[in-house]
């Protein structure tokens, strides 16, 4: 993929960029290593001052950077502004809490005496330059939820962003520079995917984090494993959205629409498989399908637009193939299912029913505004369908039955269980998945400690 800004609403290429030459990559790696030696010695107060300044600058730039994101990857501009605001919130959260999250820990006095020590502490120390390989779907948020904790922990970052969001990638480097972080603390590397292996194998890179597709995760994780370097992987998702008889079905159906089509349906944590108890299936399906059909699809720069274009021509083709395969194998298309005429990479909100395990969409992630409906006779069948997926990122459960809540929390194979609400990330709560959705955690104290050297300091009596 060329490094270029291509407007998905029109298909027009607006700007192209040359990939960095090897000499420039080397210079930036050297700059990162030098910056780490200094940045690691700064105080939490100094880092917090700069991080808060970055948050303030981002808020000032909210309108402008929102339009950049919408131009590059097509999300409705209202959602782009919300993304920028969310990033500023996360920056401030880590600026406020990083010091306490990484404070020295003292083991129990009994264990210290048992070890023969006068005292023992556990200290969190930064690792060094961390490579971040990030996707286009939340081009600010995916980066900030790595960068804010990494910089506050004393690490420095190098960003290899998706090739279709170069303007956003360059903005992020400029933002942290304007906020006062020293040269080299955060750098954007405009390179293609073929350059990632060489950068990751460089001994100055100490760890890597990737958000993206399963194939991309496999590639980066295998190289990092060969180099014995720490990684965090947040990969695909096919989250279940479960509705039981005790639920507020009307409310669940309304939230289900937002949960499915947020970011034009291009979200790892979007609800994708709607598993509904047979007692309320018809009521839910009727309201859900009507709301999906009524969504306003159009120019993402218009305030009234609810669903914009998919980010790439290939992305739309991938969604089309999944829907066509399901329809050919007997799925009922309740709404949508065919691309509209005209320019841009639009695809209508689509609902499929009667989905079976023989269909690709049952096991593959649909990265677009396509929902699949499943009818289940009881909680055992609900759990079985929910777990019949290679992914395990998050889950949504709608019930007011406490026994059912306990069962779902115990048995759903996912990194999150959201009861009577839709999955959303928050800086205070750990985020990540299991199975092929990846490993490790972002956000919260768990996220900031992922790229720390957890050091035991033992002092003899």
Secondary structure by P-SEA (a helix, b strand, c coil): cccccccccccccccccccccaaaaaaaaaaaaaaaaccccccaaaaaaaaaaaaaaaaaaaaaaaaaaaacccccaaaaaaaaaaaaaaaaaaaaccccccccccccaaaaaaacccbbbbbbbbbcbbbbbcccccccaaaaaaaaaaaaaccccccccccccaaaaaaaaaaaaaaccccccbbbbbccccaaaaaaaccccccccccccaaaaaaaaaaaaaaccccccccccccccccccccaaaaaaaaaaaacccccccccccccbbbbcccaaaaaaaaaaaaaaaccccccccccccccccccaaaaaaaaaaaaaaaaacccccccccccccccccccbbbbcccccccccccccccccbbbbbbbccaaaaaaaaaccccccccccccccaaaaaaaaacccccccccccccccccccccccccccccccccccccccccccbbbbbbcc
